[in-house]
């Protein structure tokens, strides 16, 4: 009895729906996807070795001479297209008003190996360097005996 009732309800639905409506309902139920578009892979670089796996050209931002800044760390997000070009650079964590523009310009020049679209998080740290004490002249030379 139950299968007879289910079959009759389905038959009534099909009878009241025109063929054009039935196909349009099917089209709406299937989500449209663009097969050419890929979701970017998200990668976080943790070392220079990681950078070498992805990038073929990756100079690091250089601090201007005489910049007196404490040790700072920042994070940048690079969007890489399938050809390997960096198309966008975003600041995730700032490294300061002087270094941010330098880092943005430098990271935009990076080149990656061709592949799928990627979003790459790149950490950057700037450490204050202390000058080495001068060596004594000739301290490494043994005196003649």
N, CA, C and O atoms as CSV, one atom per row, in Angstrom:
chain,resi,resn,atom,element,x,y,z
A,1,UNK,N,N,0.831,-1.188,0.000
A,1,UNK,CA,C,0.000,0.000,0.000
A,1,UNK,C,C,0.880,1.257,0.000
A,1,UNK,O,O,0.592,2.224,-0.706
A,2,UNK,N,N,1.950,1.232,0.796
A,2,UNK,CA,C,2.820,2.397,0.905
A,2,UNK,C,C,3.499,2.689,-0.432
A,2,UNK,O,O,3.526,3.849,-0.843
A,3,UNK,N,N,4.054,1.684,-1.136
A,3,UNK,CA,C,4.697,1.919,-2.425
A,3,UNK,C,C,3.694,2.399,-3.455
A,3,UNK,O,O,4.036,3.218,-4.308
A,4,UNK,N,N,2.448,1.906,-3.396
A,4,UNK,CA,C,1.423,2.367,-4.332
A,4,UNK,C,C,1.152,3.846,-4.104
A,4,UNK,O,O,1.014,4.600,-5.068
A,5,UNK,N,N,1.073,4.278,-2.843
A,5,UNK,CA,C,0.799,5.669,-2.501
A,5,UNK,C,C,1.966,6.563,-2.926
A,5,UNK,O,O,1.743,7.640,-3.480
A,6,UNK,N,N,3.189,6.139,-2.678
A,6,UNK,CA,C,4.360,6.915,-3.072
A,6,UNK,C,C,4.430,7.048,-4.584
A,6,UNK,O,O,4.718,8.127,-5.102
A,7,UNK,N,N,4.169,5.963,-5.292
A,7,UNK,CA,C,4.189,5.992,-6.757
A,7,UNK,C,C,3.127,6.923,-7.310
A,7,UNK,O,O,3.389,7.641,-8.274
A,8,UNK,N,N,1.934,6.931,-6.728
A,8,UNK,CA,C,0.860,7.815,-7.196
A,8,UNK,C,C,1.182,9.285,-6.921
A,8,UNK,O,O,0.881,10.143,-7.751
A,9,UNK,N,N,1.780,9.584,-5.787
A,9,UNK,CA,C,2.141,10.974,-5.475
A,9,UNK,C,C,3.194,11.457,-6.462
A,9,UNK,O,O,3.105,12.579,-6.961
A,10,UNK,N,N,4.186,10.627,-6.747
A,10,UNK,CA,C,5.218,10.985,-7.708
A,10,UNK,C,C,4.614,11.177,-9.090
A,10,UNK,O,O,4.992,12.103,-9.808
A,11,UNK,N,N,3.679,10.313,-9.470
A,11,UNK,CA,C,3.016,10.424,-10.773
A,11,UNK,C,C,2.212,11.718,-10.859
A,11,UNK,O,O,2.198,12.362,-11.908
A,12,UNK,N,N,1.538,12.113,-9.767
A,12,UNK,CA,C,0.763,13.356,-9.771
A,12,UNK,C,C,1.691,14.567,-9.890
A,12,UNK,O,O,1.349,15.529,-10.578
A,13,UNK,N,N,2.833,14.544,-9.248
A,13,UNK,CA,C,3.781,15.661,-9.336
A,13,UNK,C,C,4.294,15.791,-10.753
A,13,UNK,O,O,4.368,16.896,-11.290
A,14,UNK,N,N,4.651,14.666,-11.367
A,14,UNK,CA,C,5.147,14.707,-12.739
A,14,UNK,C,C,4.062,15.147,-13.712
A,14,UNK,O,O,4.356,15.833,-14.690
A,15,UNK,N,N,2.816,14.764,-13.461
A,15,UNK,CA,C,1.721,15.128,-14.362
A,15,UNK,C,C,1.416,16.616,-14.287
A,15,UNK,O,O,1.044,17.218,-15.295
A,16,UNK,N,N,1.565,17.223,-13.113
A,16,UNK,CA,C,1.242,18.641,-12.976
A,16,UNK,C,C,2.398,19.546,-13.361
A,16,UNK,O,O,2.212,20.757,-13.480
A,17,UNK,N,N,3.582,18.993,-13.557
A,17,UNK,CA,C,4.753,19.784,-13.928
A,17,UNK,C,C,4.996,19.645,-15.415
A,17,UNK,O,O,5.047,18.534,-15.943
A,18,UNK,N,N,5.146,20.776,-16.093
A,18,UNK,CA,C,5.433,20.719,-17.527
A,18,UNK,C,C,6.875,20.262,-17.732
A,18,UNK,O,O,7.698,20.413,-16.829
A,19,UNK,N,N,7.200,19.703,-18.904
A,19,UNK,CA,C,8.566,19.236,-19.140
A,19,UNK,C,C,9.607,20.349,-18.991
A,19,UNK,O,O,10.707,20.090,-18.505
A,20,UNK,N,N,9.289,21.568,-19.392
A,20,UNK,CA,C,10.226,22.686,-19.260
A,20,UNK,C,C,10.504,23.017,-17.809
A,20,UNK,O,O,11.636,23.341,-17.450
A,21,UNK,N,N,9.467,22.937,-16.962
A,21,UNK,CA,C,9.650,23.219,-15.542
A,21,UNK,C,C,10.492,22.146,-14.864
A,21,UNK,O,O,11.297,22.444,-13.982
A,22,UNK,N,N,10.306,20.913,-15.273
A,22,UNK,CA,C,11.053,19.819,-14.655
A,22,UNK,C,C,12.545,19.950,-14.952
A,22,UNK,O,O,13.372,19.737,-14.066
A,23,UNK,N,N,12.891,20.297,-16.182
A,23,UNK,CA,C,14.312,20.422,-16.503
A,23,UNK,C,C,14.916,21.657,-15.848
A,23,UNK,O,O,16.077,21.633,-15.438
A,24,UNK,N,N,14.131,22.754,-15.742
A,24,UNK,CA,C,14.686,23.940,-15.099
A,24,UNK,C,C,14.884,23.701,-13.609
A,24,UNK,O,O,15.814,24.243,-13.012
A,25,UNK,N,N,14.015,22.894,-13.006
A,25,UNK,CA,C,14.194,22.569,-11.597
A,25,UNK,C,C,15.465,21.750,-11.407
A,25,UNK,O,O,16.186,21.918,-10.424
A,26,UNK,N,N,15.728,20.866,-12.357
A,26,UNK,CA,C,16.948,20.070,-12.266
A,26,UNK,C,C,18.177,20.960,-12.417
A,26,UNK,O,O,19.174,20.756,-11.725
A,27,UNK,N,N,18.119,21.937,-13.306
A,27,UNK,CA,C,19.257,22.828,-13.515
A,27,UNK,C,C,19.535,23.660,-12.272
A,27,UNK,O,O,20.691,23.922,-11.940
A,28,UNK,N,N,18.478,24.073,-11.589
A,28,UNK,CA,C,18.669,24.884,-10.393
A,28,UNK,C,C,19.258,24.059,-9.252
A,28,UNK,O,O,19.997,24.580,-8.417
A,29,UNK,N,N,18.928,22.777,-9.223
A,29,UNK,CA,C,19.407,21.930,-8.141
A,29,UNK,C,C,20.906,21.663,-8.256
A,29,UNK,O,O,21.572,21.446,-7.243
A,30,UNK,N,N,21.442,21.676,-9.467
A,30,UNK,CA,C,22.863,21.415,-9.666
A,30,UNK,C,C,23.614,22.739,-9.577
A,30,UNK,O,O,23.367,23.632,-10.387
A,31,UNK,N,N,24.517,22.890,-8.624
A,31,UNK,CA,C,25.254,24.154,-8.520
A,31,UNK,C,C,26.175,24.335,-9.717
A,31,UNK,O,O,26.807,23.390,-10.189
A,32,UNK,N,N,26.233,25.566,-10.194
A,32,UNK,CA,C,27.101,25.843,-11.334
A,32,UNK,C,C,28.522,26.045,-10.830
A,32,UNK,O,O,28.761,26.780,-9.871
A,33,UNK,N,N,29.461,25.379,-11.496
A,33,UNK,CA,C,30.866,25.509,-11.126
A,33,UNK,C,C,31.666,25.850,-12.357
A,33,UNK,O,O,31.380,25.372,-13.455
A,34,UNK,N,N,32.657,26.668,-12.167
A,34,UNK,CA,C,33.568,27.019,-13.247
A,34,UNK,C,C,34.748,26.064,-13.144
A,34,UNK,O,O,35.538,26.143,-12.203
A,35,UNK,N,N,34.867,25.158,-14.115
A,35,UNK,CA,C,35.895,24.120,-14.040
A,35,UNK,C,C,37.304,24.686,-14.202
A,35,UNK,O,O,38.267,24.042,-13.786
A,36,UNK,N,N,37.451,25.869,-14.794
A,36,UNK,CA,C,38.771,26.458,-14.992
A,36,UNK,C,C,39.303,27.134,-13.736
A,36,UNK,O,O,40.509,27.348,-13.613
A,37,UNK,N,N,38.431,27.467,-12.818
A,37,UNK,CA,C,38.845,28.198,-11.624
A,37,UNK,C,C,39.202,27.211,-10.516
A,37,UNK,O,O,38.425,26.312,-10.194
A,38,UNK,N,N,40.378,27.392,-9.944
A,38,UNK,CA,C,40.830,26.550,-8.850
A,38,UNK,C,C,40.924,27.385,-7.582
A,38,UNK,O,O,41.298,28.558,-7.610
A,39,UNK,N,N,40.577,26.751,-6.477
A,39,UNK,CA,C,40.763,27.427,-5.200
A,39,UNK,C,C,42.255,27.435,-4.890
A,39,UNK,O,O,42.916,26.409,-5.045
A,40,UNK,N,N,42.802,28.576,-4.452
A,40,UNK,CA,C,44.239,28.623,-4.171
A,40,UNK,C,C,44.612,27.745,-2.979
A,40,UNK,O,O,43.863,27.631,-2.009
A,41,UNK,N,N,45.769,27.138,-3.077
A,41,UNK,CA,C,46.321,26.344,-1.991
A,41,UNK,C,C,46.959,27.315,-1.001
A,41,UNK,O,O,47.636,28.258,-1.413
A,42,UNK,N,N,46.752,27.097,0.303
A,42,UNK,CA,C,47.303,27.989,1.324
A,42,UNK,C,C,48.549,27.332,1.923
A,42,UNK,O,O,48.491,26.219,2.446
A,43,UNK,N,N,49.677,28.045,1.836
A,43,UNK,CA,C,50.961,27.525,2.301
A,43,UNK,C,C,51.561,28.524,3.288
A,43,UNK,O,O,51.461,29.735,3.092
A,44,UNK,N,N,52.178,28.017,4.338
A,44,UNK,CA,C,52.884,28.864,5.302
A,44,UNK,C,C,54.365,28.499,5.242
A,44,UNK,O,O,54.739,27.347,5.464
A,45,UNK,N,N,55.197,29.480,4.941
A,45,UNK,CA,C,56.641,29.263,4.889
A,45,UNK,C,C,57.194,29.348,6.305
A,45,UNK,O,O,56.910,30.297,7.037
A,46,UNK,N,N,57.984,28.351,6.683
A,46,UNK,CA,C,58.580,28.358,8.022
A,46,UNK,C,C,60.101,28.400,7.982
A,46,UNK,O,O,60.748,28.561,9.017
A,47,UNK,N,N,60.680,28.253,6.779
A,47,UNK,CA,C,62.145,28.269,6.678
A,47,UNK,C,C,62.562,28.674,5.271
A,47,UNK,O,O,61.737,28.757,4.361
A,48,UNK,N,N,63.849,28.924,5.112
A,48,UNK,CA,C,64.381,29.224,3.789
A,48,UNK,C,C,64.221,28.046,2.845
A,48,UNK,O,O,64.039,28.234,1.642
A,49,UNK,N,N,64.289,26.822,3.381
A,49,UNK,CA,C,64.101,25.624,2.555
A,49,UNK,C,C,62.679,25.580,1.993
A,49,UNK,O,O,62.476,25.179,0.847
A,50,UNK,N,N,61.695,25.992,2.796
A,50,UNK,CA,C,60.309,26.054,2.308
A,50,UNK,C,C,60.186,27.063,1.176
A,50,UNK,O,O,59.507,26.811,0.181
A,51,UNK,N,N,60.844,28.201,1.331
A,51,UNK,CA,C,60.789,29.239,0.296
A,51,UNK,C,C,61.405,28.727,-1.002
A,51,UNK,O,O,60.889,29.014,-2.082
A,52,UNK,N,N,62.502,27.971,-0.913
A,52,UNK,CA,C,63.165,27.442,-2.108
A,52,UNK,C,C,62.297,26.432,-2.852
A,52,UNK,O,O,62.422,26.294,-4.069
A,53,UNK,N,N,61.422,25.725,-2.141
A,53,UNK,CA,C,60.533,24.753,-2.786
A,53,UNK,C,C,59.500,25.444,-3.671
A,53,UNK,O,O,59.066,24.881,-4.675
A,54,UNK,N,N,59.107,26.659,-3.302
A,54,UNK,CA,C,58.034,27.366,-4.008
A,54,UNK,C,C,58.580,28.429,-4.948
A,54,UNK,O,O,58.148,28.538,-6.095
A,55,UNK,N,N,59.535,29.215,-4.454
A,55,UNK,CA,C,59.993,30.390,-5.187
A,55,UNK,C,C,61.342,30.162,-5.871
A,55,UNK,O,O,62.209,29.460,-5.350
A,56,UNK,N,N,61.495,30.768,-7.044
A,56,UNK,CA,C,62.767,30.721,-7.769
A,56,UNK,C,C,63.559,32.011,-7.566
A,56,UNK,O,O,64.779,32.022,-7.731
A,57,UNK,N,N,62.883,33.079,-7.213
A,57,UNK,CA,C,63.518,34.378,-6.961
A,57,UNK,C,C,62.839,34.972,-5.745
A,57,UNK,O,O,61.645,35.272,-5.782
A,58,UNK,N,N,63.595,35.145,-4.656
A,58,UNK,CA,C,62.980,35.648,-3.427
A,58,UNK,C,C,63.958,36.455,-2.585
A,58,UNK,O,O,64.401,35.995,-1.532
A,59,UNK,N,N,64.301,37.670,-3.049
A,59,UNK,CA,C,65.170,38.516,-2.231
A,59,UNK,C,C,64.413,38.985,-0.983
A,59,UNK,O,O,63.207,39.227,-1.029
A,60,UNK,N,N,65.130,39.108,0.110
A,60,UNK,CA,C,64.492,39.580,1.331
A,60,UNK,C,C,64.606,41.094,1.423
A,60,UNK,O,O,65.583,41.673,0.949
A,61,UNK,N,N,63.611,41.738,2.031
A,61,UNK,CA,C,63.658,43.198,2.185
A,61,UNK,C,C,64.879,43.620,2.999
A,61,UNK,O,O,65.219,42.998,4.006
A,62,UNK,N,N,65.521,44.675,2.550
A,62,UNK,CA,C,66.703,45.193,3.232
A,62,UNK,C,C,66.345,46.471,3.978
A,62,UNK,O,O,65.733,47.381,3.419
A,63,UNK,N,N,66.731,46.523,5.231
A,63,UNK,CA,C,66.477,47.721,6.032
A,63,UNK,C,C,67.399,48.840,5.570
A,63,UNK,O,O,68.553,48.589,5.223
A,64,UNK,N,N,66.900,50.074,5.563
A,64,UNK,CA,C,67.757,51.200,5.193
A,64,UNK,C,C,68.924,51.332,6.172
A,64,UNK,O,O,68.792,51.024,7.357
A,65,UNK,N,N,70.048,51.787,5.668
A,65,UNK,CA,C,71.228,51.992,6.508
A,65,UNK,C,C,70.897,52.996,7.605
A,65,UNK,O,O,70.296,54.039,7.350
A,66,UNK,N,N,71.291,52.669,8.809
A,66,UNK,CA,C,71.070,53.582,9.926
A,66,UNK,C,C,69.711,53.445,10.587
A,66,UNK,O,O,69.401,54.200,11.509
A,67,UNK,N,N,68.891,52.498,10.139
A,67,UNK,CA,C,67.577,52.315,10.760
A,67,UNK,C,C,67.772,51.802,12.181
A,67,UNK,O,O,68.351,50.737,12.396
A,68,UNK,N,N,67.286,52.563,13.134
A,68,UNK,CA,C,67.390,52.182,14.534
A,68,UNK,C,C,66.049,51.612,14.969
A,68,UNK,O,O,65.166,52.342,15.418
A,69,UNK,N,N,65.910,50.314,14.832
A,69,UNK,CA,C,64.645,49.694,15.236
A,69,UNK,C,C,64.936,48.489,16.111
A,69,UNK,O,O,65.980,47.850,15.977
A,70,UNK,N,N,64.018,48.183,16.999
A,70,UNK,CA,C,64.193,46.993,17.827
A,70,UNK,C,C,63.927,45.742,16.978
A,70,UNK,O,O,63.586,45.840,15.800
A,71,UNK,N,N,64.084,44.590,17.587
A,71,UNK,CA,C,63.758,43.351,16.893
A,71,UNK,C,C,62.255,43.320,16.641
A,71,UNK,O,O,61.461,43.425,17.575
A,72,UNK,N,N,61.868,43.174,15.378
A,72,UNK,CA,C,60.449,43.126,15.025
A,72,UNK,C,C,60.208,41.955,14.083
A,72,UNK,O,O,61.087,41.559,13.317
A,73,UNK,N,N,59.009,41.418,14.156
A,73,UNK,CA,C,58.606,40.340,13.259
A,73,UNK,C,C,57.275,40.696,12.644
A,73,UNK,O,O,56.423,41.306,13.291
A,74,UNK,N,N,57.097,40.313,11.393
A,74,UNK,CA,C,55.845,40.560,10.703
A,74,UNK,C,C,55.459,39.360,9.865
A,74,UNK,O,O,56.208,38.388,9.764
A,75,UNK,N,N,54.276,39.438,9.260
A,75,UNK,CA,C,53.792,38.358,8.404
A,75,UNK,C,C,53.116,38.987,7.197
A,75,UNK,O,O,52.338,39.932,7.325
A,76,UNK,N,N,53.420,38.452,6.030
A,76,UNK,CA,C,52.868,38.955,4.779
A,76,UNK,C,C,52.211,37.807,4.028
A,76,UNK,O,O,52.675,36.668,4.085
A,77,UNK,N,N,51.121,38.118,3.319
A,77,UNK,CA,C,50.399,37.119,2.532
A,77,UNK,C,C,50.592,37.430,1.054
A,77,UNK,O,O,50.216,38.504,0.586
A,78,UNK,N,N,51.176,36.488,0.324
A,78,UNK,CA,C,51.435,36.661,-1.103
A,78,UNK,C,C,50.451,35.807,-1.888
A,78,UNK,O,O,50.295,34.618,-1.607
A,79,UNK,N,N,49.789,36.406,-2.869
A,79,UNK,CA,C,48.916,35.662,-3.770
A,79,UNK,C,C,49.702,35.399,-5.041
A,79,UNK,O,O,50.185,36.326,-5.690
A,80,UNK,N,N,49.827,34.113,-5.394
A,80,UNK,CA,C,50.632,33.698,-6.540
A,80,UNK,C,C,49.715,33.086,-7.595
A,80,UNK,O,O,48.919,32.198,-7.291
A,81,UNK,N,N,49.828,33.570,-8.849
A,81,UNK,CA,C,49.000,33.034,-9.934
A,81,UNK,C,C,49.640,31.769,-10.523
A,81,UNK,O,O,50.771,31.437,-10.165
A,82,UNK,N,N,48.939,31.056,-11.420
A,82,UNK,CA,C,49.483,29.808,-11.980
A,82,UNK,C,C,50.802,29.977,-12.737
A,82,UNK,O,O,51.566,29.019,-12.850
A,83,UNK,N,N,51.083,31.167,-13.254
A,83,UNK,CA,C,52.343,31.399,-13.966
A,83,UNK,C,C,53.511,31.644,-13.010
A,83,UNK,O,O,54.664,31.641,-13.440
A,84,UNK,N,N,53.235,31.854,-11.729
A,84,UNK,CA,C,54.287,32.068,-10.742
A,84,UNK,C,C,54.503,33.515,-10.356
A,84,UNK,O,O,55.411,33.814,-9.579
A,85,UNK,N,N,53.692,34.421,-10.879
A,85,UNK,CA,C,53.829,35.842,-10.529
A,85,UNK,C,C,53.068,36.149,-9.246
A,85,UNK,O,O,51.986,35.612,-9.010
A,86,UNK,N,N,53.641,37.012,-8.428
A,86,UNK,CA,C,52.950,37.478,-7.225
A,86,UNK,C,C,52.015,38.593,-7.662
A,86,UNK,O,O,52.464,39.637,-8.135
A,87,UNK,N,N,50.719,38.373,-7.504
A,87,UNK,CA,C,49.725,39.341,-7.970
A,87,UNK,C,C,49.249,40.274,-6.868
A,87,UNK,O,O,48.709,41.345,-7.148
A,88,UNK,N,N,49.449,39.872,-5.609
A,88,UNK,CA,C,48.987,40.714,-4.505
A,88,UNK,C,C,49.808,40.393,-3.260
A,88,UNK,O,O,50.168,39.242,-3.015
A,89,UNK,N,N,50.095,41.429,-2.485
A,89,UNK,CA,C,50.790,41.261,-1.205
A,89,UNK,C,C,49.979,41.997,-0.152
A,89,UNK,O,O,49.666,43.177,-0.310
A,90,UNK,N,N,49.640,41.291,0.929
A,90,UNK,CA,C,48.893,41.893,2.036
A,90,UNK,C,C,49.726,41.810,3.310
A,90,UNK,O,O,50.486,40.865,3.519
A,91,UNK,N,N,49.564,42.815,4.145
A,91,UNK,CA,C,50.225,42.802,5.452
A,91,UNK,C,C,49.300,42.094,6.432
A,91,UNK,O,O,48.175,42.537,6.662
A,92,UNK,N,N,49.773,40.999,7.004
A,92,UNK,CA,C,49.007,40.313,8.038
A,92,UNK,C,C,49.408,40.870,9.401
A,92,UNK,O,O,48.559,41.148,10.247
A,93,UNK,N,N,50.721,41.028,9.598
A,93,UNK,CA,C,51.244,41.636,10.830
A,93,UNK,C,C,52.331,42.618,10.420
A,93,UNK,O,O,53.303,42.236,9.769
A,94,UNK,N,N,52.172,43.863,10.792
A,94,UNK,CA,C,53.080,44.935,10.375
A,94,UNK,C,C,54.460,44.804,11.016
A,94,UNK,O,O,54.609,44.252,12.107
A,95,UNK,N,N,55.467,45.325,10.309
A,95,UNK,CA,C,56.819,45.390,10.870
A,95,UNK,C,C,57.264,46.837,11.054
A,95,UNK,O,O,58.429,47.102,11.348
A,96,UNK,N,N,56.336,47.765,10.880
A,96,UNK,CA,C,56.653,49.172,11.119
A,96,UNK,C,C,56.433,50.033,9.889
A,96,UNK,O,O,56.445,49.548,8.757
A,97,UNK,N,N,56.231,51.317,10.135
A,97,UNK,CA,C,55.885,52.235,9.047
A,97,UNK,C,C,57.006,52.423,8.039
A,97,UNK,O,O,56.737,52.717,6.874
A,98,UNK,N,N,58.244,52.263,8.450
A,98,UNK,CA,C,59.357,52.421,7.505
A,98,UNK,C,C,59.543,51.152,6.680
A,98,UNK,O,O,59.739,51.226,5.467
A,99,UNK,N,N,59.483,49.994,7.323
A,99,UNK,CA,C,59.783,48.738,6.637
A,99,UNK,C,C,58.611,48.152,5.848
A,99,UNK,O,O,58.838,47.421,4.885
A,100,UNK,N,N,57.373,48.449,6.224
A,100,UNK,CA,C,56.227,47.868,5.503
A,100,UNK,C,C,56.257,48.166,4.004
A,100,UNK,O,O,56.131,47.232,3.212
A,101,UNK,N,N,56.419,49.438,3.570
A,101,UNK,CA,C,56.447,49.695,2.124
A,101,UNK,C,C,57.621,49.011,1.419
A,101,UNK,O,O,57.491,48.569,0.278
A,102,UNK,N,N,58.754,48.927,2.096
A,102,UNK,CA,C,59.921,48.257,1.509
A,102,UNK,C,C,59.622,46.772,1.327
A,102,UNK,O,O,59.928,46.192,0.285
A,103,UNK,N,N,59.024,46.164,2.346
A,103,UNK,CA,C,58.689,44.741,2.271
A,103,UNK,C,C,57.641,44.477,1.190
A,103,UNK,O,O,57.765,43.512,0.437
A,104,UNK,N,N,56.610,45.322,1.103
A,104,UNK,CA,C,55.574,45.141,0.078
A,104,UNK,C,C,56.177,45.186,-1.323
A,104,UNK,O,O,55.842,44.365,-2.176
A,105,UNK,N,N,57.058,46.141,-1.552
A,105,UNK,CA,C,57.686,46.283,-2.870
A,105,UNK,C,C,58.577,45.078,-3.177
A,105,UNK,O,O,58.560,44.557,-4.293
A,106,UNK,N,N,59.350,44.641,-2.192
A,106,UNK,CA,C,60.260,43.511,-2.401
A,106,UNK,C,C,59.491,42.213,-2.628
A,106,UNK,O,O,59.811,41.462,-3.549
A,107,UNK,N,N,58.481,41.938,-1.802
A,107,UNK,CA,C,57.717,40.692,-1.949
A,107,UNK,C,C,56.948,40.647,-3.270
A,107,UNK,O,O,56.726,39.564,-3.813
A,108,UNK,N,N,56.542,41.794,-3.790
A,108,UNK,CA,C,55.808,41.801,-5.067
A,108,UNK,C,C,56.703,41.391,-6.235
A,108,UNK,O,O,56.196,41.042,-7.301
A,109,UNK,N,N,58.024,41.427,-6.053
A,109,UNK,CA,C,58.962,41.024,-7.110
A,109,UNK,C,C,59.303,39.534,-7.063
A,109,UNK,O,O,59.954,39.024,-7.975
A,110,UNK,N,N,58.877,38.835,-6.019
A,110,UNK,CA,C,59.197,37.415,-5.912
A,110,UNK,C,C,58.594,36.645,-7.083
A,110,UNK,O,O,57.536,37.013,-7.594
A,111,UNK,N,N,59.270,35.577,-7.505
A,111,UNK,CA,C,58.800,34.712,-8.592
A,111,UNK,C,C,58.720,33.281,-8.078
A,111,UNK,O,O,59.648,32.776,-7.447
A,112,UNK,N,N,57.595,32.643,-8.362
A,112,UNK,CA,C,57.387,31.255,-7.934
A,112,UNK,C,C,57.455,30.319,-9.133
A,112,UNK,O,O,57.374,30.742,-10.286
A,113,UNK,N,N,57.605,29.049,-8.829
A,113,UNK,CA,C,57.526,28.051,-9.885
A,113,UNK,C,C,56.081,27.999,-10.375
A,113,UNK,O,O,55.161,28.141,-9.571
A,114,UNK,N,N,55.858,27.796,-11.686
A,114,UNK,CA,C,54.482,27.670,-12.176
A,114,UNK,C,C,53.783,26.498,-11.492
A,114,UNK,O,O,54.405,25.491,-11.153
A,115,UNK,N,N,52.497,26.654,-11.302
A,115,UNK,CA,C,51.716,25.612,-10.643
A,115,UNK,C,C,50.328,26.127,-10.340
A,115,UNK,O,O,49.883,27.108,-10.935
A,116,UNK,N,N,49.644,25.480,-9.424
A,116,UNK,CA,C,48.296,25.930,-9.078
A,116,UNK,C,C,48.353,27.287,-8.382
A,116,UNK,O,O,49.398,27.662,-7.851
A,117,UNK,N,N,47.245,28.027,-8.376
A,117,UNK,CA,C,47.230,29.293,-7.630
A,117,UNK,C,C,47.503,29.011,-6.148
A,117,UNK,O,O,47.049,28.007,-5.599
A,118,UNK,N,N,48.242,29.902,-5.528
A,118,UNK,CA,C,48.622,29.701,-4.134
A,118,UNK,C,C,48.520,30.995,-3.350
A,118,UNK,O,O,48.679,32.089,-3.891
A,119,UNK,N,N,48.252,30.844,-2.073
A,119,UNK,CA,C,48.354,31.944,-1.114
A,119,UNK,C,C,49.449,31.520,-0.150
A,119,UNK,O,O,49.348,30.480,0.501
A,120,UNK,N,N,50.496,32.331,-0.065
A,120,UNK,CA,C,51.671,31.953,0.717
A,120,UNK,C,C,51.884,32.971,1.830
A,120,UNK,O,O,52.025,34.166,1.571
A,121,UNK,N,N,51.905,32.493,3.065
A,121,UNK,CA,C,52.211,33.348,4.211
A,121,UNK,C,C,53.718,33.344,4.418
A,121,UNK,O,O,54.337,32.291,4.569
A,122,UNK,N,N,54.300,34.548,4.423
A,122,UNK,CA,C,55.749,34.688,4.550
A,122,UNK,C,C,56.058,35.474,5.819
A,122,UNK,O,O,55.695,36.646,5.917
A,123,UNK,N,N,56.726,34.847,6.798
A,123,UNK,CA,C,57.151,35.599,7.977
A,123,UNK,C,C,58.414,36.389,7.649
A,123,UNK,O,O,59.225,35.972,6.822
A,124,UNK,N,N,58.567,37.525,8.302
A,124,UNK,CA,C,59.763,38.344,8.099
A,124,UNK,C,C,60.160,38.934,9.438
A,124,UNK,O,O,59.330,39.505,10.145
A,125,UNK,N,N,61.413,38.798,9.778
A,125,UNK,CA,C,61.927,39.335,11.042
A,125,UNK,C,C,63.081,40.275,10.765
A,125,UNK,O,O,63.888,40.050,9.864
A,126,UNK,N,N,63.142,41.317,11.543
A,126,UNK,CA,C,64.219,42.296,11.440
A,126,UNK,C,C,64.866,42.369,12.816
A,126,UNK,O,O,64.224,42.738,13.799
A,127,UNK,N,N,66.137,42.014,12.873
A,127,UNK,CA,C,66.858,42.009,14.140
A,127,UNK,C,C,67.885,43.122,14.156
A,127,UNK,O,O,68.551,43.400,13.158
A,128,UNK,N,N,67.993,43.742,15.299
A,128,UNK,CA,C,68.994,44.792,15.463
A,128,UNK,C,C,70.351,44.121,15.587
A,128,UNK,O,O,70.543,43.222,16.405
A,129,UNK,N,N,71.278,44.567,14.774
A,129,UNK,CA,C,72.618,43.994,14.812
A,129,UNK,C,C,73.524,44.880,15.653
A,129,UNK,O,O,73.500,46.107,15.558
A,130,UNK,N,N,74.305,44.228,16.460
A,130,UNK,CA,C,75.270,44.948,17.274
A,130,UNK,C,C,76.628,44.838,16.591
A,130,UNK,O,O,76.989,43.770,16.099
A,131,UNK,N,N,77.380,45.932,16.558
A,131,UNK,CA,C,78.691,45.858,15.897
A,131,UNK,C,C,79.630,44.939,16.664
A,131,UNK,O,O,79.591,44.860,17.892
A,132,UNK,N,N,80.470,44.253,15.912
A,132,UNK,CA,C,81.472,43.396,16.539
A,132,UNK,C,C,82.570,44.270,17.134
A,132,UNK,O,O,82.902,45.322,16.589
A,133,UNK,N,N,83.122,43.832,18.241
A,133,UNK,CA,C,84.263,44.587,18.774
A,133,UNK,C,C,85.453,44.391,17.837
A,133,UNK,O,O,85.616,43.315,17.262
A,134,UNK,N,N,86.265,45.398,17.684
A,134,UNK,CA,C,87.409,45.268,16.769
A,134,UNK,C,C,88.394,44.227,17.285
A,134,UNK,O,O,88.643,44.105,18.485
A,135,UNK,N,N,88.943,43.485,16.330
A,135,UNK,CA,C,89.955,42.489,16.699
A,135,UNK,C,C,91.289,43.185,16.888
A,135,UNK,O,O,91.577,44.202,16.258
A,136,UNK,N,N,92.076,42.627,17.747
A,136,UNK,CA,C,93.420,43.177,17.930
A,136,UNK,C,C,94.240,42.838,16.699
A,136,UNK,O,O,94.205,41.710,16.208
A,137,UNK,N,N,94.960,43.798,16.217
A,137,UNK,CA,C,95.777,43.583,15.031
A,137,UNK,C,C,96.881,42.595,15.333
A,137,UNK,O,O,97.633,42.756,16.295
A,138,UNK,N,N,96.971,41.582,14.514
A,138,UNK,CA,C,98.044,40.614,14.656
A,138,UNK,C,C,97.837,39.590,15.747
A,138,UNK,O,O,98.754,38.816,16.025
A,139,UNK,N,N,96.667,39.545,16.385
A,139,UNK,CA,C,96.463,38.594,17.469
A,139,UNK,C,C,96.416,37.156,16.964
A,139,UNK,O,O,96.623,36.215,17.729
A,140,UNK,N,N,96.148,36.997,15.695
A,140,UNK,CA,C,96.073,35.646,15.149
A,140,UNK,C,C,97.430,35.154,14.624
A,140,UNK,O,O,97.551,34.013,14.178
A,141,UNK,N,N,98.442,36.020,14.680
A,141,UNK,CA,C,99.779,35.656,14.199
A,141,UNK,C,C,100.629,35.234,15.389
A,141,UNK,O,O,100.677,35.920,16.410
A,142,UNK,N,N,101.293,34.102,15.242
A,142,UNK,CA,C,102.158,33.629,16.323
A,142,UNK,C,C,103.459,34.440,16.332
A,142,UNK,O,O,103.999,34.780,15.280
A,143,UNK,N,N,103.937,34.736,17.507
A,143,UNK,CA,C,105.228,35.449,17.564
A,143,UNK,C,C,106.367,34.530,17.123
A,143,UNK,O,O,106.317,33.316,17.321
A,144,UNK,N,N,107.377,35.125,16.530
A,144,UNK,CA,C,108.544,34.346,16.089
A,144,UNK,C,C,109.351,33.929,17.300
A,144,UNK,O,O,109.464,34.678,18.271
A,145,UNK,N,N,109.895,32.769,17.243
A,145,UNK,CA,C,110.707,32.274,18.359
A,145,UNK,C,C,112.167,32.395,18.080
A,145,UNK,O,O,112.989,32.023,18.917
